[in-house]
């Protein structure tokens, strides 16, 4: 990955993402803290409301305790043998109902009072408030499911919330109803039942007293519900008589003490808190829309968001105007370095400013200039070294064929072969003329004549031991070759390949072919071939600096001539050209030389 994408990735990973994550974490953490804070506040509020409600119902219980032991209630319920057919009985009941009306004025919440005697006589008194309540008969009361509970409590009040038992409490307006057994204060025997109904205005006022006084704001609201989820009282009088399960799935009616959580209530994100009142199975529920709770936190969140945006903007500007400029300078240097790797040493980097990027550019320019000078010096040293190696190799080759030729002439002189000596001297002069040519490259034609002279001399020397074939197309004669290339190769075949052969058995073949971009020269013989050990030594190379004096004299027999030819071709023409040897013991040797097409001055 390039530097600029890396910097951008690092910028996003180390700056952008942490800032976004920090902002999200801060927001979520503030939401959690707010939820905890308002949950604690809600608990305090609901405990206060619960305390007020407990005091309210406890006060009503105390008033009811006084009523059931009052002489008025005791005397009324102790009356026996009342005949409803007797007009005086009706008059007496009306008088008794006027007496119990005093109970109505003991507390403003009392709305309706009904007394049932043991014989079923009903006494009732009520305010002139609108109501849908109609007292049921004593027989209907005895058949009601709550009757056994009232008797079992033995005088302890049994409270019924609005909408819980509509046949006992009425519907419009909803009323709280208290049922209790009245006992004879002397014998403690049950003498009747008292049913008292209370208006809900006082309880609603308590709930509204803790709501937002602004009628236009969507503040908190409160509910009183029973253990089955029935909403007995809604502070906004909207959900009275409904089921809490229609508005939330949290089942707050099952609360054991206090519970608060953020959830959807009637499709609105809200903080819902529930508190066990301790009266029957009634539960106080508080619902506060979340957006009303976070109004005071919006400004804080806005400031956090603004700071985050400004931080991101500053980071982006820093990345664009500083980091990006530094990255561009480094990338420019890297691109120039790649060009330098390709060999363009005249490349320079221009930079402006006074920071470290200018120092980097100047250092790069100095380095490239120094590298150029060093490469030029190395190149000159390499040229001198290669030239020296060429001269050494060529000097090693020349004495071999000269020594062998003179040895052949000496043998002919001993045999008094004057004509042959004359031909040998002519061939030798041709050899010396070619080997002492001032240029390293000569034409293919000259090289072929040179190797032909050498072969003729060797044929005189070895008395027709071998024959040779030259196949050189006319097209190849226009190109040049490194001089003294073929002579060491055919010399190797004569000296080693035909050892032990009879006259005429050895065959040396020289074949030159022209390819699109190179010349291929094949030198083959049908001699004894080379072993794998010899081929391995030739492949590993031979360093003249490691030779002893004896090895120098026997260099030809150790493959020095072939190795020198291979090294000369590689040094002169480059690694793309050179020589390859294929040989099998008992079958012969083939040497393949590949050189580029070139026209020398003597071609």
C-alpha positions in Angstrom: 0.0 0.0 0.0 1.3 3.5 -0.9 2.1 6.1 1.7 -0.9 8.3 1.0 -3.5 5.6 1.5 -1.7 4.5 4.6 -1.8 8.0 6.0 -5.4 8.3 5.1 -6.2 5.0 6.7 -4.2 6.0 9.8 -6.0 9.3 9.9 -9.4 7.6 9.7 -8.5 4.9 12.1 -6.6 6.9 14.7 -8.5 10.2 14.6 -11.9 10.1 12.8 -13.1 6.8 14.2 -12.0 7.5 17.8 -13.7 10.9 17.7 -16.9 9.4 16.4 -16.7 6.5 18.9 -16.0 9.0 21.7 -19.0 11.1 20.6 -21.3 8.1 20.4 -19.9 6.8 23.8 -20.4 10.2 25.4 -24.0 10.4 24.1 -24.9 6.9 25.1 -23.2 7.4 28.5 -25.1 10.6 29.0 -28.3 8.8 28.1 -27.5 6.1 30.7 -26.6 8.7 33.3 -29.8 10.6 32.6 -31.9 7.4 32.8 -30.3 6.6 36.1 -30.7 10.1 37.4 -34.4 10.5 36.5 -35.1 6.9 37.7 -33.8 7.9 41.1 -35.8 11.1 41.0 -38.9 9.2 39.9 -38.5 6.8 42.8 -38.4 9.7 45.3 -41.4 11.3 43.7 -43.4 8.1 43.6 -42.6 7.3 47.2 -43.8 10.7 48.1 -47.1 10.2 46.1 -47.4 6.7 47.7 -47.0 8.2 51.2 -49.7 10.8 50.5 -52.0 8.1 49.1 -51.4 5.8 52.1 -52.1 8.7 54.5 -55.3 9.5 52.6 -56.7 5.9 52.7 -55.5 5.5 56.3 -57.5 8.6 57.2 -60.5 7.2 55.5 -60.1 3.9 57.4 -59.9 5.8 60.7 -63.1 7.7 59.9 -64.8 4.5 59.0 -63.6 2.9 62.3 -65.3 5.7 64.1 -68.5 5.3 62.1 -68.9 1.5 62.6 -68.8 1.9 66.4 -71.0 5.0 66.5 -74.3 4.7 68.3 -76.2 5.8 65.2 -74.8 2.9 63.1 -75.0 0.4 66.0 -78.6 1.2 66.9 -79.8 1.1 63.2 -78.3 -2.2 62.5 -79.5 -3.8 65.8 -83.2 -3.2 64.9 -85.0 -6.4 64.4 -88.4 -7.6 63.2 -89.0 -4.7 60.8 -91.9 -5.4 58.4 -91.7 -3.6 55.1 -95.5 -3.8 54.9 -95.8 -1.6 57.9 -95.8 2.2 56.9 -94.2 3.0 60.2 -91.2 0.9 59.2 -90.7 3.0 56.1 -90.9 6.2 58.1 -88.4 4.8 60.5 -86.0 3.8 57.7 -86.2 7.3 56.3 -85.4 8.7 59.7 -82.4 6.4 60.1 -81.1 7.3 56.6 -81.2 11.0 57.7 -79.2 10.1 60.8 -76.4 8.3 58.8 -76.2 11.3 56.4 -73.9 12.9 59.0 -71.2 10.4 57.8 -71.2 12.2 54.5 -70.0 15.4 56.0 -67.1 13.9 57.9 -64.9 14.0 54.9 -65.4 15.8 51.5 -64.4 12.6 49.6 -67.4 10.6 51.0 -70.0 10.3 48.3 -72.4 7.5 49.2 -73.0 5.3 52.3 -75.0 2.1 52.4 -75.8 -0.1 55.5 -77.0 -3.6 55.2 -78.5 -5.2 58.4 -78.4 -8.9 59.1 -82.1 -9.2 58.0 -81.4 -7.6 54.7 -82.8 -4.1 55.4 -80.8 -1.5 53.4 -80.1 2.1 54.6 -78.5 4.5 52.3 -77.5 8.2 52.1 -75.7 10.2 49.4 -74.6 13.6 48.3 -76.3 15.3 45.5 -73.3 14.5 43.2 -74.0 13.0 39.8 -73.3 9.3 39.9 -74.2 6.1 38.1 -74.0 4.0 41.3 -77.1 2.0 42.2 -77.0 0.0 45.4 -77.7 -3.7 45.0 -79.9 -5.7 47.4 -78.5 -7.6 50.3 -79.3 -10.8 48.6 -77.3 -9.8 45.5 -74.4 -8.7 47.8 -74.4 -12.1 49.4 -74.1 -13.8 46.0 -71.2 -11.5 45.0 -67.7 -13.0 44.8 -66.4 -10.4 47.3 -68.9 -11.1 50.0 -66.9 -14.0 51.4 -63.8 -11.9 51.5 -65.6 -9.2 53.4 -66.9 -11.7 56.0 -63.4 -13.3 56.3 -61.8 -10.0 57.1 -64.1 -9.6 60.1 -64.4 -5.8 60.1 -61.1 -4.9 58.4 -61.9 -2.6 55.4 -61.9 -4.1 51.9 -61.1 -1.5 49.3 -62.3 -1.7 45.7 -60.7 0.6 43.1 -62.6 2.4 40.3 -63.6 0.1 37.4 -62.6 -3.1 39.4 -66.2 -4.1 40.3 -68.4 -1.9 38.2 -71.7 -3.3 39.7 -70.4 -2.1 43.1 -68.6 1.1 42.3 -70.4 2.6 39.3 -68.7 3.9 36.2 -69.3 7.6 35.8 -67.7 9.1 37.8 -65.4 6.3 39.0 -65.4 5.8 42.8 -63.3 4.1 45.4 -65.5 1.7 47.4 -64.9 0.4 50.9 -66.7 -2.7 52.2 -66.5 -3.8 55.8 -68.4 -5.9 58.4 -70.0 -4.0 61.3 -69.8 -5.8 64.6 -71.8 -5.3 67.8 -69.4 -3.5 70.1 -70.7 -5.5 73.1 -71.0 -9.0 71.7 -68.6 -8.7 68.7 -71.2 -10.4 66.6 -71.7 -9.4 63.0 -74.7 -7.1 62.8 -74.4 -5.8 59.2 -72.2 -4.5 56.4 -71.3 -1.0 55.6 -70.5 0.1 52.0 -68.9 3.6 51.7 -68.0 5.2 48.4 -65.4 8.0 48.0 -64.8 10.4 45.2 -61.5 10.2 43.2 -60.9 14.0 43.0 -58.6 14.1 46.0 -56.5 11.2 44.6 -56.4 12.8 41.2 -55.3 16.1 42.7 -52.4 14.3 44.5 -51.3 12.8 41.1 -51.7 16.1 39.3 -49.8 17.9 42.0 -46.6 16.1 40.8 -47.2 16.8 37.1 -45.8 19.6 35.1 -47.9 22.7 35.8 -47.6 23.8 32.2 -50.7 22.4 30.4 -49.0 22.7 27.0 -46.0 20.6 27.9 -45.9 16.9 27.5 -44.8 16.0 31.0 -45.1 13.0 33.2 -48.4 11.3 33.9 -49.4 8.9 36.7 -51.6 5.8 36.8 -53.1 3.7 39.6 -53.7 0.1 38.5 -54.4 -3.2 40.1 -52.4 -6.5 39.9 -54.3 -7.5 36.8 -53.1 -4.5 34.8 -56.5 -2.7 35.0 -56.0 1.1 34.9 -58.2 2.3 37.8 -57.2 6.0 37.6 -55.3 8.0 35.0 -54.1 11.5 36.1 -55.1 12.7 32.6 -58.4 10.8 32.6 -57.6 9.3 29.2 -56.9 5.6 29.9 -59.4 5.0 32.8 -60.7 1.5 32.8 -58.3 0.3 30.1 -55.6 -2.4 30.3 -52.0 -1.5 30.7 -51.0 -4.3 28.4 -52.4 -2.3 25.5 -49.7 0.3 25.9 -46.6 -1.6 27.1 -45.3 -5.1 27.2 -43.2 -4.7 30.4 -46.1 -5.8 32.7 -45.4 -3.2 35.4 -48.4 -4.6 37.4 -46.1 -7.4 38.6 -43.7 -5.0 40.3 -42.7 -6.2 43.8 -41.3 -2.9 45.1 -39.9 -0.4 42.6 -38.8 -0.8 39.0 -37.8 1.8 36.4 -36.8 1.3 32.7 -36.7 3.1 29.4 -39.2 1.6 27.0 -42.0 2.3 24.5 -45.3 3.4 26.1 -48.2 3.8 23.7 -45.6 4.1 20.9 -43.7 6.9 22.7 -40.1 6.5 24.0 -40.6 7.0 27.7 -39.2 6.3 31.2 -41.7 4.0 32.9 -41.5 3.6 36.7 -43.7 1.5 38.9 -44.1 1.5 42.6 -46.0 -1.0 44.9 -48.4 1.0 47.0 -49.0 -1.5 49.8 -52.8 -1.3 49.5 -54.3 -4.4 48.1 -52.3 -5.2 44.9 -52.4 -1.7 43.7 -49.4 -0.3 41.8 -48.6 3.4 41.1 -47.2 3.9 37.6 -45.3 6.9 36.3 -44.8 7.6 32.6 -42.4 10.4 31.5 -41.7 10.9 27.7 -38.0 10.7 27.2 -37.8 13.9 25.0 -39.2 16.0 27.9 -36.5 14.6 30.2 -33.6 15.3 27.8 -34.6 18.9 27.0 -32.1 20.2 29.5 -29.5 17.9 28.0 -30.0 19.0 24.4 -27.8 22.0 24.7 -25.0 19.9 26.3 -25.3 17.4 23.4 -25.3 20.2 20.9 -22.1 21.6 22.4 -20.5 18.1 22.3 -21.6 17.7 18.7 -20.3 21.2 17.8 -16.9 20.4 19.5 -16.8 17.1 17.7 -17.5 18.6 14.3 -14.9 21.4 14.9 -12.4 18.7 16.0 -13.1 16.7 12.9 -12.8 19.8 10.7 -9.5 20.7 12.3 -8.2 17.2 11.8 -9.3 17.2 8.1 -7.6 20.6 7.5 -4.4 19.3 9.3 -4.5 16.2 7.1 -5.0 18.2 3.9 -2.6 21.1 4.4 0.2 19.5 6.4 0.2 15.7 6.3 -0.8 15.6 2.7 1.9 18.1 1.7 4.5 16.0 3.6 3.1 12.8 2.0 3.3 14.4 -1.5 7.0 15.3 -0.9 7.8 11.8 0.3 5.9 10.2 -2.6 7.7 12.5 -5.1 11.1 11.3 -3.7 9.9 7.7 -3.9 8.9 8.0 -7.5 12.2 9.6 -8.4 14.0 6.8 -6.5 12.2 4.3 -8.7 13.5 6.1 -11.8 16.9 6.0 -10.3 16.5 2.3 -9.8 15.9 2.1 -13.6 19.2 3.7 -14.2 18.2 7.4 -14.7 20.8 9.0 -12.6 20.2 12.5 -13.9 16.9 12.8 -11.9 16.7 15.5 -9.3 14.0 16.5 -6.8 13.0 20.2 -6.5 11.5 21.3 -3.1 10.6 24.6 -1.6 10.3 25.6 2.0 12.3 25.4 5.2 11.2 22.1 6.8 12.6 18.6 6.7 11.1 17.8 3.3 13.6 20.2 1.7 16.4 18.5 3.6 15.1 15.2 2.4 15.0 16.4 -1.2 18.5 17.9 -1.0 19.9 14.7 0.6 18.2 12.7 -2.2 19.9 14.9 -4.9 23.3 14.5 -3.2 22.8 10.8 -2.9 21.9 10.4 -6.6 24.8 12.5 -7.7 27.2 10.5 -5.5 25.7 7.2 -6.8 26.2 8.4 -10.3 29.8 9.2 -9.7 30.4 5.9 -8.0 28.7 3.9 -10.8 30.8 5.7 -13.4 33.9 4.8 -11.4 32.7 1.2 -11.0 31.9 1.0 -14.6 35.4 2.2 -15.6 36.9 -0.2 -13.2 34.8 -3.0 -14.6 35.8 -2.2 -18.1 39.4 -2.2 -17.2 39.0 -5.5 -15.3 37.2 -7.1 -18.2 39.8 -5.9 -20.7 42.5 -7.3 -18.5 40.7 -10.6 -18.2 40.3 -10.7 -22.0 43.9 -10.1 -22.5 44.9 -12.8 -20.0 42.6 -15.3 -21.6 43.8 -14.4 -25.1 47.4 -14.6 -23.9 46.7 -18.1 -22.5 45.2 -19.3 -25.8 48.0 -18.0 -28.1 50.9 -20.1 -26.8 48.9 -23.4 -27.1 48.2 -23.3 -30.8 51.7 -21.7 -31.6 53.5 -24.4 -29.5 51.5 -27.2 -31.2 52.1 -25.9 -34.7 55.8 -25.5 -34.2 55.9 -29.0 -32.8 54.2 -30.3 -36.0 56.7 -28.4 -38.3 59.5 -29.9 -36.3 58.1 -33.4 -36.9 57.9 -32.7 -40.7 61.4 -31.4 -40.8 62.7 -34.5 -39.2 61.0 -36.4 -42.0 62.4 -34.2 -44.7 59.0 -33.1 -45.9 59.9 -29.8 -47.5 56.7 -29.2 -49.4 54.6 -29.9 -46.4 56.8 -27.6 -44.3 56.2 -24.9 -46.8 52.4 -25.4 -46.6 52.7 -25.6 -42.8 54.6 -22.3 -42.6 52.0 -20.6 -44.9 49.2 -21.9 -42.6 51.2 -20.8 -39.5 51.6 -17.3 -40.9 47.9 -17.1 -41.6 47.3 -18.2 -38.0 49.6 -15.6 -36.5 48.2 -12.8 -38.7 44.7 -13.5 -37.4 45.7 -14.0 -33.8 47.7 -10.8 -33.8 44.9 -8.7 -35.4 44.6 -5.4 -33.7 40.8 -5.7 -33.2 39.1 -8.1 -30.8 36.4 -8.9 -33.3 37.1 -10.2 -36.8 34.8 -11.3 -39.6 33.3 -14.7 -39.7 35.2 -15.3 -43.0 38.5 -14.6 -41.3 37.7 -16.8 -38.3 36.7 -19.7 -40.6 40.0 -19.3 -42.6 41.9 -19.2 -39.3 40.3 -22.4 -38.0 40.7 -24.0 -41.5 44.5 -23.3 -41.4 44.6 -24.7 -37.9 42.8 -27.9 -39.0 45.1 -28.4 -42.0 48.1 -28.0 -39.8 46.8 -30.6 -37.3 45.9 -33.0 -40.2 49.6 -32.9 -41.2 50.6 -33.4 -37.5 48.3 -36.3 -36.8 48.6 -37.9 -40.3 45.1 -37.8 -41.5 43.6 -38.9 -38.1 40.4 -37.0 -38.7 38.5 -35.1 -41.4 36.4 -31.9 -41.0 33.4 -30.3 -42.5 32.6 -26.6 -42.8 29.1 -25.5 -43.5 28.9 -21.7 -43.5 26.2 -19.9 -45.5 27.1 -16.8 -47.5 24.7 -14.7 -45.4 26.8 -15.3 -42.3 30.0 -14.0 -43.8 28.9 -10.4 -43.4 28.9 -10.6 -39.6 31.7 -10.5 -37.1 32.9 -12.7 -34.2 35.3 -12.6 -31.3 38.6 -13.8 -32.7 40.1 -17.1 -31.6 36.6 -18.5 -30.7 36.6 -21.7 -32.9 40.2 -22.8 -32.8 40.2 -23.8 -29.0 37.0 -25.8 -29.6 38.3 -27.9 -32.5 41.7 -28.2 -30.7 39.8 -29.8 -27.7 38.2 -32.3 -30.1 41.6 -33.2 -31.7 43.6 -33.4 -28.4 41.0 -35.3 -26.4 38.1 -36.6 -28.5 40.2 -38.7 -31.0 42.7 -40.2 -28.6 43.1 -43.9 -29.6 41.2 -43.5 -32.9 42.5 -44.9 -36.2 43.3 -42.8 -39.2 40.2 -41.3 -40.8 37.8 -42.2 -38.0 37.5 -38.8 -36.4 35.1 -36.2 -37.9 34.8 -32.6 -36.9 31.9 -30.6 -38.1 31.5 -26.8 -38.0 28.0 -25.5 -38.8 27.0 -21.8 -38.8 23.3 -20.8 -39.0 21.7 -17.4 -39.1 18.7 -16.7 -36.9 16.6 -13.5 -36.6 18.7 -11.9 -33.9 21.8 -14.1 -33.5 24.3 -16.4 -35.0 24.5 -20.0 -33.9 27.8 -21.9 -34.4 27.8 -25.7 -33.8 31.1 -27.5 -33.3 30.6 -31.3 -33.2 32.9 -34.3 -33.1 32.3 -38.1 -32.9 35.1 -38.5 -30.3 35.1 -40.2 -26.9 33.0 -37.4 -25.3 33.3 -36.1 -21.8 32.4 -37.6 -18.4 29.9 -36.0 -16.1 32.8 -35.1 -13.8 34.5 -33.1 -16.5 31.3 -31.4 -17.6 30.6 -30.5 -13.9 34.1 -28.9 -13.6 33.5 -26.9 -16.8 30.2 -25.7 -15.5 31.7 -24.6 -12.2 34.2 -22.5 -14.0 38.0 -22.2 -13.7 39.8 -19.3 -12.1 43.3 -18.6 -13.6 44.3 -16.9 -10.3 44.1 -20.3 -8.6 46.4 -22.1 -11.1 49.8 -23.2 -10.1 52.6 -23.2 -12.7 52.1 -26.9 -13.6 48.5 -26.3 -14.1 49.2 -23.5 -16.5 51.3 -25.8 -18.6 48.6 -28.5 -18.6 45.7 -26.0 -18.8 44.5 -27.3 -22.2 44.1 -30.8 -21.0 42.0 -29.6 -18.0 39.6 -27.7 -20.4 41.2 -24.3 -19.9 40.7 -23.5 -23.6 37.0 -24.2 -23.7 36.5 -22.4 -20.4 38.3 -19.3 -21.6 36.2 -19.2 -24.8 33.0 -19.4 -22.7 34.2 -16.6 -20.4 35.3 -14.4 -23.3 31.9 -14.8 -25.0 30.1 -14.0 -21.8 32.2 -11.0 -20.9 32.2 -9.6 -24.4 28.6 -10.2 -25.4 26.8 -10.2 -22.1 24.8 -12.8 -20.2 22.2 -13.3 -23.0 24.9 -15.1 -25.1 27.5 -17.7 -24.6 28.3 -21.3 -25.0 26.7 -24.6 -24.2 28.3 -28.1 -24.2 26.5 -31.3 -24.8 28.6 -34.5 -24.5 28.1 -38.2 -23.8 31.0 -40.6 -23.2 31.6 -42.8 -26.2 29.3 -40.8 -28.5 31.0 -37.4 -29.0 30.7 -33.8 -28.1 28.7 -30.9 -29.5 29.5 -27.3 -28.5 26.8 -24.6 -29.3 27.9 -21.0 -29.4 25.3 -18.1 -29.7 26.5 -14.6 -30.5 24.6 -11.5 -31.6 24.5 -10.3 -35.1 27.0 -7.5 -35.5 29.1 -6.1 -38.3 32.6 -5.3 -37.3 35.1 -3.0 -39.0 36.8 -6.0 -40.6 33.6 -7.9 -41.5 
